[in-house]
Amino acid sequence: MSRIVKTVAGLAVTATLSSPAIAQGVVTHKSISLPMAQTIANAVIAKCQSMGYKISVSVLDRGGLALVMLRDEGASLHTVESSDRKAYTARTFRQPSAAVVKRIQDEPAVAGFKEYTRVIALAGGLPIKVGDEVIGAVGVSGSPGKDDECAQAGIDKVADQLK
């Protein structure tokens, strides 16, 4: 076979293997498990209770769907929705919900973010990550100024599994 034919054949094989038709198939990804979500939620409740707060906590999977939602006895009714929306905000934007609040304040061009369904411009939501990959989120409501601290306690409880 001539050198030109070999080169053309090699290019054809490369093009075929890199085409979208070949790229289709099974996609794998990391995701938070139900037991991990339960561990996070229980650690959040324990942390907030230790500081005297009655809160709600929501733990979402990588798709933004609730795996666990807990409401402490006596937590205000609005905390259920707020914890979900804080977690959703953190998951959607792949950053703490407090950072989204800051972006909305600092960048008028993104102020419309707060109009999205389930997004809320309040601190208390943290993404759950393995490296840079967001695999879920946790949201806490009912401990004014301490929601992020409680959410972080939940993530810290499973930190050894997030590697």
Secondary structure, 3 states (H helix, E strand, C coil): CCHHHHHHHHHHHHHHHCCHHHHCCCCCCCCCCHHHHHHHHHHHHHHHHHCCCCCEEEEEECCCCEEEEEECCCCCCHHHHHHHHHHHHHHHHCCCHHHHHHHHHHCHHHHHHHHCCCCCCCCCEEEEEECCEEEEEEEEECCCCCHHHHHHHHHHHCHHHCC
